Amino acid sequence: MGIRGSLDSFVPWLERFGETSQDHQDFYAGNMGRRAKALYYRRKWLGTFAVMPMVFCEAFVPSARRFFHPRMRLPIADAHYSMGFALLFRATGKKEHYEKAVHFLEVLKETRCQGYGFAAWGYPFDWQTRSGTIRAGTPLITTVPYCYEAFEYVYRIDRRDEWRDMLRSIAEHTLLDYKDVPAGPGAATCTYTPSSGPGVVNASAYRSFLLTSAAREFGDERYSEAAAQNLNFVLQSQQADGSWPYSVDGTRDFVDHFHTCFVMKGIAKVEKLTGHAGCRRALQKGMEYYMLNLFDEHGLPKPFSKAPRMTVYRHELYDFAECLNLAMLLRANDARLDKTIERVASDLLENWTKPDGSFRSRKLLLGYDNVPMHRWGQSEMFRSLSLILASAAGYELFAAT
């Protein structure tokens, strides 16, 4: 089965399965899981015993997620599905794909965070973090940019004023509702939520790209000025070996696959929009680290080069999806990436595709996690494969912006 066949199987699977799913965070989204996780952050040894039942289930009984939290609709997945269907429309010209892309935008309009003047999205569950609980409905700068891109993808197709108005609203939210914390001359790290969480590198990369794109669309210098400060923070956060830590807070210094992809994608998109020389240099250095440290002996994406804790899995669908996304963005700059795309896509089609058309979520220490999770790989992989198909049909992502 090739990529076209995989997508032809996935689309009817999605229709049958529905647009809600279990999620990666299910074990910790309920009261019991959040309390156990909070204890782990406060008192590691005692907390380890508290989270062990969840860790065991995650490793050996992943289907137990449904006993910890019900299925949810997640905006980040809806955004990826909208983009994926827009790309399928570019590849095939089939009206039903365009209509499905619009459907997911209509869903996003209905699921935006309440209590904010501008359009924003986050998680529909309480998220326990090291620094406290982020309540459901709190905007997240790591979710909002995907929604912006989803509206932009469809706007490039039909030029509806309604979508452009949403782009403007999202841009205003991104500019005004997050705080910038100075991080050296001409640099600032943005907060993860409107009220907290500076220092996370991929958060600033996301914001820099979104505001750079909005500055180009609307000619608003406020956007480009804020974007430049966040970009400078991301560039200066690159380590001597070419890697980016998750955060510069001195605690969360792990280096993993998909967060590295998030950072490099943000930089790559800014470079494509602006020709920024500093972005090119950072990407060249980052790509060397990425290729040498974030793939296993078979050339497949591995979760961590520097892990924060013991992991209970070997490979992650999310990593495969983001690897393909990044490689498609940078393939013209690095000849190795064509082979990476071929290798990763081949392994995906051979070993990760289920008979029903969906994808396995994780390769565990023993067997696979076969629970479909829209946010944790299904939607991202759908978008990645759709991008490959659209590119093969002659569509250039940034040529349309």
DRENDREN-750844 format. One record per residue (C-alpha): residue number from 1; x, y, z. Coordinates in nm, 4 decimals. Layout:
<pts>
[pt NUM [X Y Z]]
...
</pts>
This chain:
<pts>
[pt 1 [0.0000 0.0000 0.0000]]
[pt 2 [0.1347 0.3399 -0.0988]]
[pt 3 [0.0641 0.6803 0.0529]]
[pt 4 [-0.2397 0.7371 -0.1693]]
[pt 5 [-0.3841 0.4010 -0.0664]]
[pt 6 [-0.3164 0.4706 0.2992]]
[pt 7 [-0.5035 0.8014 0.2821]]
[pt 8 [-0.7885 0.6402 0.0896]]
[pt 9 [-0.8228 0.3937 0.3805]]
[pt 10 [-0.7767 0.6509 0.6562]]
[pt 11 [-1.0507 0.8899 0.5431]]
[pt 12 [-1.3362 0.6347 0.5726]]
[pt 13 [-1.1872 0.5086 0.8993]]
[pt 14 [-1.2114 0.8618 1.0401]]
[pt 15 [-1.5726 0.8835 0.9269]]
[pt 16 [-1.6564 0.5547 1.1020]]
[pt 17 [-1.4521 0.6168 1.4153]]
[pt 18 [-1.5694 0.9709 1.4803]]
[pt 19 [-1.3965 1.2955 1.5685]]
[pt 20 [-1.3450 1.2310 1.9407]]
[pt 21 [-1.0853 0.9914 2.0774]]
[pt 22 [-0.8839 0.8875 2.3763]]
[pt 23 [-0.5719 1.0944 2.4396]]
[pt 24 [-0.2111 1.0620 2.5460]]
[pt 25 [-0.2904 1.2503 2.8686]]
[pt 26 [-0.5934 1.0372 2.9672]]
[pt 27 [-0.4133 0.8605 3.2518]]
[pt 28 [-0.3407 1.1957 3.4152]]
[pt 29 [-0.6402 1.4058 3.3047]]
[pt 30 [-0.8752 1.2849 3.5803]]
[pt 31 [-0.8571 1.3783 3.9484]]
[pt 32 [-0.6671 1.0666 4.0564]]
[pt 33 [-0.4088 1.0917 3.7820]]
[pt 34 [-0.3535 1.4643 3.8316]]
[pt 35 [-0.2989 1.4188 4.2035]]
[pt 36 [-0.0535 1.1366 4.1474]]
[pt 37 [0.1365 1.3418 3.8911]]
[pt 38 [0.1416 1.6486 4.1166]]
[pt 39 [0.2820 1.4345 4.3985]]
[pt 40 [0.5491 1.3033 4.1640]]
[pt 41 [0.6592 1.6584 4.0872]]
[pt 42 [0.6641 1.7550 4.4565]]
[pt 43 [0.8122 1.4393 4.6077]]
[pt 44 [0.9641 1.2234 4.3388]]
[pt 45 [1.0184 0.8985 4.5293]]
[pt 46 [0.6766 0.8922 4.6906]]
[pt 47 [0.5161 1.0165 4.3727]]
[pt 48 [0.6797 0.7365 4.1747]]
[pt 49 [0.4702 0.4836 4.3636]]
[pt 50 [0.1582 0.6932 4.3030]]
[pt 51 [0.2044 0.7043 3.9253]]
[pt 52 [0.3173 0.3422 3.8856]]
[pt 53 [-0.0337 0.2070 3.8083]]
[pt 54 [-0.0678 0.4598 3.5248]]
[pt 55 [0.2827 0.3894 3.3967]]
[pt 56 [0.2082 0.0148 3.4003]]
[pt 57 [-0.1135 0.0640 3.2057]]
[pt 58 [0.0578 0.2905 2.9560]]
[pt 59 [0.3251 0.0261 2.8937]]
[pt 60 [0.1202 -0.2929 2.9026]]
[pt 61 [-0.2543 -0.2130 2.8945]]
[pt 62 [-0.2861 0.1076 2.6877]]
[pt 63 [-0.6544 0.0400 2.6199]]
[pt 64 [-0.7157 0.1083 2.9917]]
[pt 65 [-0.7140 0.4793 2.9033]]
[pt 66 [-1.0892 0.4656 2.8644]]
[pt 67 [-1.1288 0.3894 3.2355]]
[pt 68 [-0.9365 0.7016 3.3343]]
[pt 69 [-1.0984 0.9620 3.1065]]
[pt 70 [-1.3673 0.9690 2.8350]]
[pt 71 [-1.3030 1.0411 2.4704]]
[pt 72 [-1.2503 1.4077 2.3845]]
[pt 73 [-1.2430 1.6446 2.0915]]
[pt 74 [-0.9097 1.8262 2.0771]]
[pt 75 [-0.8662 2.1493 1.8767]]
[pt 76 [-0.5085 2.0707 1.7768]]
[pt 77 [-0.6331 1.7535 1.6071]]
[pt 78 [-0.9218 1.9353 1.4379]]
[pt 79 [-0.6713 2.1874 1.3013]]
[pt 80 [-0.4492 1.9116 1.1618]]
[pt 81 [-0.7460 1.7367 1.0041]]
[pt 82 [-0.8543 2.0617 0.8398]]
[pt 83 [-0.5051 2.1133 0.6999]]
[pt 84 [-0.4860 1.7523 0.5868]]
[pt 85 [-0.8131 1.7712 0.3968]]
[pt 86 [-0.7122 2.1051 0.2431]]
[pt 87 [-0.3927 1.9391 0.1200]]
[pt 88 [-0.5901 1.6432 -0.0143]]
[pt 89 [-0.8033 1.8912 -0.2067]]
[pt 90 [-0.4842 2.0415 -0.3498]]
[pt 91 [-0.3675 1.6945 -0.4513]]
[pt 92 [-0.6917 1.5606 -0.5960]]
[pt 93 [-0.9263 1.8520 -0.6642]]
[pt 94 [-1.2096 1.6590 -0.4992]]
[pt 95 [-1.4707 1.8945 -0.3549]]
[pt 96 [-1.5528 1.6628 -0.0647]]
[pt 97 [-1.2025 1.7136 0.0748]]
[pt 98 [-1.2433 2.0913 0.0656]]
[pt 99 [-1.5826 2.0577 0.2352]]
[pt 100 [-1.4294 1.8440 0.5084]]
[pt 101 [-1.1553 2.1024 0.5640]]
[pt 102 [-1.4241 2.3682 0.6061]]
[pt 103 [-1.6154 2.1398 0.8440]]
[pt 104 [-1.3210 2.1262 1.0819]]
[pt 105 [-1.2875 2.5057 1.0695]]
[pt 106 [-1.6520 2.5337 1.1703]]
[pt 107 [-1.5765 2.3011 1.4607]]
[pt 108 [-1.2821 2.5201 1.5635]]
[pt 109 [-1.5081 2.8256 1.5637]]
[pt 110 [-1.7348 2.6485 1.8122]]
[pt 111 [-1.4595 2.5162 2.0404]]
[pt 112 [-1.2535 2.8327 2.0917]]
[pt 113 [-1.1661 2.9276 2.4495]]
[pt 114 [-1.4405 3.1154 2.6317]]
[pt 115 [-1.3742 3.4458 2.8073]]
[pt 116 [-1.1184 3.5805 2.5604]]
[pt 117 [-1.1804 3.8671 2.3222]]
[pt 118 [-0.9841 3.7065 2.0408]]
[pt 119 [-0.9869 3.3547 1.8968]]
[pt 120 [-0.7781 3.1075 2.0971]]
[pt 121 [-0.7638 2.7363 2.1757]]
[pt 122 [-0.6145 2.5047 2.4363]]
[pt 123 [-0.6886 2.1668 2.5956]]
[pt 124 [-1.0368 2.0502 2.7043]]
[pt 125 [-0.8940 1.8899 3.0203]]
[pt 126 [-0.7066 2.0076 3.3280]]
[pt 127 [-0.3365 1.9582 3.2562]]
[pt 128 [-0.1087 1.8933 3.5525]]
[pt 129 [0.2383 2.0385 3.4944]]
[pt 130 [0.5488 2.0769 3.7058]]
[pt 131 [0.4472 2.4311 3.7985]]
[pt 132 [0.0782 2.3668 3.8638]]
[pt 133 [-0.2511 2.2880 3.6936]]
[pt 134 [-0.3408 2.4523 3.3638]]
[pt 135 [-0.7186 2.4528 3.3647]]
[pt 136 [-0.9264 2.3305 3.0733]]
[pt 137 [-1.0035 2.6082 2.8271]]
[pt 138 [-0.6778 2.7960 2.8865]]
[pt 139 [-0.5196 2.9115 2.5582]]
[pt 140 [-0.1879 2.7471 2.4738]]
[pt 141 [0.0658 2.9007 2.2382]]
[pt 142 [0.1528 2.5468 2.1261]]
[pt 143 [-0.2044 2.4881 2.0031]]
[pt 144 [-0.3076 2.8277 1.8645]]
[pt 145 [-0.0600 2.8345 1.5699]]
[pt 146 [-0.2017 2.5119 1.4254]]
[pt 147 [-0.5470 2.6658 1.4274]]
[pt 148 [-0.4057 2.9748 1.2558]]
[pt 149 [-0.2501 2.7571 0.9861]]
[pt 150 [-0.5742 2.5636 0.9384]]
[pt 151 [-0.7688 2.8830 0.8674]]
[pt 152 [-0.4875 3.0039 0.6442]]
[pt 153 [-0.4769 2.6813 0.4399]]
[pt 154 [-0.8463 2.7053 0.3582]]
[pt 155 [-0.8345 3.0816 0.3053]]
[pt 156 [-0.5694 3.0262 0.0352]]
[pt 157 [-0.8217 2.8038 -0.1415]]
[pt 158 [-1.1466 3.0012 -0.1235]]
[pt 159 [-1.0456 3.3532 -0.0087]]
[pt 160 [-1.3439 3.3825 0.2243]]
[pt 161 [-1.3323 3.7014 0.4308]]
[pt 162 [-1.4586 3.5050 0.7295]]
[pt 163 [-1.1377 3.3018 0.7441]]
[pt 164 [-0.9191 3.6114 0.7087]]
[pt 165 [-1.1079 3.7733 0.9947]]
[pt 166 [-1.0273 3.4669 1.2051]]
[pt 167 [-0.6608 3.4972 1.1100]]
[pt 168 [-0.6607 3.8568 1.2290]]
[pt 169 [-0.8314 3.7641 1.5551]]
[pt 170 [-0.5843 3.4808 1.6205]]
[pt 171 [-0.2923 3.7115 1.5457]]
[pt 172 [-0.4207 3.9729 1.7898]]
[pt 173 [-0.4620 3.7060 2.0576]]
[pt 174 [-0.1090 3.5820 1.9941]]
[pt 175 [0.0362 3.9310 2.0133]]
[pt 176 [-0.1608 4.0722 2.3057]]
[pt 177 [-0.2598 3.7848 2.5322]]
[pt 178 [0.0853 3.6360 2.5999]]
[pt 179 [0.3609 3.7989 2.8006]]
[pt 180 [0.7124 3.8607 2.6731]]
[pt 181 [0.9930 3.8134 2.9254]]
[pt 182 [1.3245 3.9810 2.8315]]
[pt 183 [1.6018 3.7299 2.7606]]
[pt 184 [1.8942 3.9473 2.6552]]
[pt 185 [1.9427 4.2265 2.4009]]
[pt 186 [1.6674 4.2132 2.1406]]
[pt 187 [1.5349 3.8808 2.2696]]
[pt 188 [1.2305 3.7724 2.4680]]
[pt 189 [1.0740 3.4421 2.5638]]
[pt 190 [0.6961 3.4310 2.5547]]
[pt 191 [0.4754 3.2632 2.8128]]
[pt 192 [0.3177 2.9242 2.7395]]
[pt 193 [-0.0259 3.0440 2.8522]]
[pt 194 [-0.1487 3.4032 2.8797]]
[pt 195 [-0.0376 3.4103 3.2433]]
[pt 196 [0.2615 3.1785 3.2898]]
[pt 197 [0.5329 2.9538 3.1522]]
[pt 198 [0.8242 3.1490 3.0003]]
[pt 199 [1.1416 2.9741 2.8871]]
[pt 200 [0.9929 2.6940 2.6741]]
[pt 201 [1.1821 2.7085 2.3465]]
[pt 202 [0.9227 2.5584 2.1147]]
[pt 203 [0.6581 2.7983 2.2516]]
[pt 204 [0.8577 3.0988 2.1347]]
[pt 205 [0.9287 2.9289 1.8004]]
[pt 206 [0.5557 2.8801 1.7454]]
[pt 207 [0.4751 3.2406 1.8339]]
[pt 208 [0.7544 3.3792 1.6189]]
[pt 209 [0.6294 3.1905 1.3126]]
[pt 210 [0.2640 3.2837 1.3627]]
[pt 211 [0.3398 3.6530 1.4082]]
[pt 212 [0.5834 3.6521 1.1149]]
[pt 213 [0.3122 3.5031 0.8949]]
[pt 214 [0.0550 3.7516 1.0247]]
[pt 215 [0.2928 4.0440 0.9649]]
[pt 216 [0.3250 3.9356 0.6048]]
[pt 217 [-0.0506 3.8955 0.5659]]
[pt 218 [-0.1603 4.2162 0.7375]]
[pt 219 [0.1429 4.4442 0.7060]]
[pt 220 [0.1419 4.5073 1.0819]]
[pt 221 [0.4823 4.5967 1.2245]]
[pt 222 [0.3691 4.5101 1.5775]]
[pt 223 [0.3629 4.1458 1.4751]]
[pt 224 [0.7070 4.1460 1.3151]]
[pt 225 [0.8665 4.3263 1.6110]]
[pt 226 [0.7380 4.0739 1.8637]]
[pt 227 [0.8226 3.7856 1.6299]]
[pt 228 [1.1821 3.9043 1.5976]]
[pt 229 [1.2326 3.9077 1.9746]]
[pt 230 [1.0954 3.5560 2.0134]]
[pt 231 [1.3044 3.4347 1.7198]]
[pt 232 [1.6201 3.5805 1.8756]]
[pt 233 [1.5432 3.3906 2.1963]]
[pt 234 [1.5040 3.0645 2.0036]]
[pt 235 [1.8262 3.1184 1.8091]]
[pt 236 [2.0277 3.2026 2.1187]]
[pt 237 [1.8869 2.8983 2.2998]]
[pt 238 [2.0529 2.6612 2.0528]]
[pt 239 [2.3292 2.4696 2.2276]]
[pt 240 [2.6864 2.4373 2.1027]]
[pt 241 [2.6112 2.0882 1.9697]]
[pt 242 [2.3190 2.2177 1.7631]]
[pt 243 [2.0383 2.0943 1.9889]]
[pt 244 [1.7621 2.2836 2.1645]]
[pt 245 [1.6565 2.1913 2.5186]]
[pt 246 [1.2849 2.1808 2.5887]]
[pt 247 [1.3274 2.4775 2.8250]]
[pt 248 [1.6018 2.7067 2.9472]]
[pt 249 [1.4751 2.6929 3.3070]]
[pt 250 [1.7624 2.4646 3.4120]]
[pt 251 [1.5254 2.1800 3.4976]]
[pt 252 [1.3555 2.0633 3.1775]]
[pt 253 [1.6678 2.0355 2.9657]]
[pt 254 [1.5747 1.7141 2.7851]]
[pt 255 [1.6075 1.6902 2.4079]]
[pt 256 [1.3424 1.4883 2.2294]]
[pt 257 [1.2319 1.4253 1.8745]]
[pt 258 [0.9028 1.6020 1.8223]]
[pt 259 [0.9876 1.9127 2.0269]]
[pt 260 [1.3081 1.9455 1.8240]]
[pt 261 [1.0935 1.9208 1.5108]]
[pt 262 [0.8588 2.1889 1.6457]]
[pt 263 [1.1497 2.4284 1.6976]]
[pt 264 [1.3116 2.3585 1.3618]]
[pt 265 [0.9769 2.3806 1.1789]]
[pt 266 [0.9138 2.7221 1.3313]]
[pt 267 [1.2570 2.8450 1.2300]]
[pt 268 [1.2237 2.6928 0.8826]]
[pt 269 [0.8898 2.8631 0.8227]]
[pt 270 [1.0270 3.1994 0.9323]]
[pt 271 [1.3236 3.1489 0.7011]]
[pt 272 [1.0961 3.0657 0.4074]]
[pt 273 [0.8879 3.3779 0.4718]]
[pt 274 [1.1761 3.6184 0.5358]]
[pt 275 [1.5047 3.4687 0.4122]]
[pt 276 [1.6539 3.5249 0.7599]]
[pt 277 [2.0235 3.4284 0.7460]]
[pt 278 [2.0382 3.3451 1.1162]]
[pt 279 [1.7619 3.0904 1.0654]]
[pt 280 [1.9576 2.9220 0.7870]]
[pt 281 [2.2669 2.8904 1.0042]]
[pt 282 [2.0683 2.7542 1.2980]]
[pt 283 [1.8923 2.5003 1.0753]]
[pt 284 [2.2192 2.3758 0.9272]]
[pt 285 [2.3683 2.3227 1.2712]]
[pt 286 [2.0445 2.1823 1.4102]]
[pt 287 [2.0056 1.9373 1.1231]]
[pt 288 [2.3459 1.7842 1.1929]]
[pt 289 [2.2511 1.7231 1.5547]]
[pt 290 [1.9086 1.5964 1.4542]]
[pt 291 [2.0345 1.3422 1.2027]]
[pt 292 [2.3098 1.2119 1.4319]]
[pt 293 [2.1218 1.1944 1.7613]]
[pt 294 [1.7484 1.1522 1.7052]]
[pt 295 [1.7409 0.8444 1.4806]]
[pt 296 [1.8100 0.4848 1.5782]]
[pt 297 [2.0394 0.2350 1.4087]]
[pt 298 [1.7689 0.1645 1.1492]]
[pt 299 [1.7314 0.5313 1.0599]]
[pt 300 [1.3929 0.5640 1.2321]]
[pt 301 [1.2938 0.8471 1.4675]]
[pt 302 [1.3771 0.7759 1.8294]]
[pt 303 [1.2021 0.9586 2.1141]]
[pt 304 [1.4957 1.1159 2.2978]]
[pt 305 [1.8611 1.1942 2.2612]]
[pt 306 [1.8615 1.3066 2.6227]]
[pt 307 [1.5701 1.1549 2.8122]]
[pt 308 [1.4251 1.3102 3.1312]]
[pt 309 [1.3184 0.9727 3.2728]]
[pt 310 [1.2699 0.6063 3.1884]]
[pt 311 [1.0514 0.5535 2.8836]]
[pt 312 [0.8125 0.2624 2.8296]]
[pt 313 [0.8129 0.2681 2.4501]]
[pt 314 [1.0555 0.2397 2.1593]]
[pt 315 [0.8937 0.4566 1.8933]]
[pt 316 [0.6151 0.7134 1.8735]]
[pt 317 [0.3744 0.7818 1.5861]]
[pt 318 [0.3947 1.1511 1.6739]]
[pt 319 [0.7718 1.1433 1.6127]]
[pt 320 [0.7218 0.9778 1.2746]]
[pt 321 [0.4645 1.2407 1.1754]]
[pt 322 [0.6769 1.5372 1.2805]]
[pt 323 [0.9847 1.3864 1.1187]]
[pt 324 [0.7973 1.3753 0.7876]]
[pt 325 [0.6678 1.7308 0.8371]]
[pt 326 [1.0150 1.8676 0.9043]]
[pt 327 [1.1756 1.6699 0.6242]]
[pt 328 [0.9196 1.7967 0.3733]]
[pt 329 [0.9955 2.1547 0.4773]]
[pt 330 [1.3741 2.1190 0.4507]]
[pt 331 [1.4227 1.8548 0.1812]]
[pt 332 [1.5427 2.1146 -0.0698]]
[pt 333 [1.8184 2.2157 0.1717]]
[pt 334 [1.9487 1.8697 0.2615]]
[pt 335 [1.9680 1.5775 0.0179]]
[pt 336 [1.9591 1.3262 0.3052]]
[pt 337 [1.5987 1.4094 0.3814]]
[pt 338 [1.4543 1.2481 0.0690]]
[pt 339 [1.5897 0.9157 0.1912]]
[pt 340 [1.4612 0.9900 0.5405]]
[pt 341 [1.1117 1.0518 0.4033]]
[pt 342 [1.1238 0.7298 0.2023]]
[pt 343 [1.2522 0.5227 0.4946]]
[pt 344 [1.0124 0.6589 0.7554]]
[pt 345 [0.7088 0.6456 0.5257]]
[pt 346 [0.7922 0.2884 0.4223]]
[pt 347 [0.8187 0.1719 0.7825]]
[pt 348 [0.4954 0.3504 0.8657]]
[pt 349 [0.3043 0.1898 0.5808]]
[pt 350 [0.4487 -0.1550 0.6499]]
[pt 351 [0.4434 -0.1696 1.0303]]
[pt 352 [0.2166 0.1023 1.1656]]
[pt 353 [-0.0897 0.0886 0.9409]]
[pt 354 [-0.3777 -0.1144 1.0851]]
[pt 355 [-0.6288 -0.3097 0.8755]]
[pt 356 [-0.9031 -0.0560 0.9549]]
[pt 357 [-0.7018 0.2300 0.8005]]
[pt 358 [-0.5821 0.3973 1.1205]]
[pt 359 [-0.2279 0.3940 1.2589]]
[pt 360 [-0.0709 0.2360 1.5637]]
[pt 361 [0.0134 0.4982 1.8273]]
[pt 362 [0.3318 0.3604 1.9819]]
[pt 363 [0.5768 0.0753 1.9547]]
[pt 364 [0.6047 -0.0403 2.3139]]
[pt 365 [0.8757 -0.2487 2.4774]]
[pt 366 [0.6444 -0.5413 2.3979]]
[pt 367 [0.4029 -0.4998 2.1100]]
[pt 368 [0.2184 -0.1826 2.0082]]
[pt 369 [-0.0232 0.0659 2.1561]]
[pt 370 [-0.3075 0.0372 1.9072]]
[pt 371 [-0.5438 0.2897 2.0689]]
[pt 372 [-0.6194 0.5605 1.8080]]
[pt 373 [-0.5618 0.9075 1.9522]]
[pt 374 [-0.6456 1.1989 1.7244]]
[pt 375 [-0.4115 1.4442 1.8985]]
[pt 376 [-0.1337 1.1959 1.9557]]
[pt 377 [-0.0362 1.1066 1.6049]]
[pt 378 [-0.3410 1.0217 1.3946]]
[pt 379 [-0.4209 1.3760 1.2780]]
[pt 380 [-0.0548 1.4776 1.2479]]
[pt 381 [0.0258 1.1726 1.0366]]
[pt 382 [-0.2789 1.2342 0.8181]]
[pt 383 [-0.1571 1.5874 0.7524]]
[pt 384 [0.2000 1.4683 0.6854]]
[pt 385 [0.0968 1.2076 0.4300]]
[pt 386 [-0.1440 1.4550 0.2686]]
[pt 387 [0.1408 1.7035 0.2341]]
[pt 388 [0.3577 1.4422 0.0633]]
[pt 389 [0.0750 1.3628 -0.1787]]
[pt 390 [0.0040 1.7315 -0.2501]]
[pt 391 [0.3747 1.7972 -0.3049]]
[pt 392 [0.3938 1.5072 -0.5504]]
[pt 393 [0.1033 1.6692 -0.7372]]
[pt 394 [0.3032 1.9910 -0.7696]]
[pt 395 [0.1677 2.1927 -0.4778]]
[pt 396 [0.4203 2.4121 -0.2961]]
[pt 397 [0.3141 2.5055 0.0540]]
[pt 398 [0.4864 2.8409 0.0809]]
[pt 399 [0.4404 2.9414 -0.2793]]
[pt 400 [0.0730 3.0020 -0.1952]]
[pt 401 [0.1303 3.2330 0.1018]]
</pts>
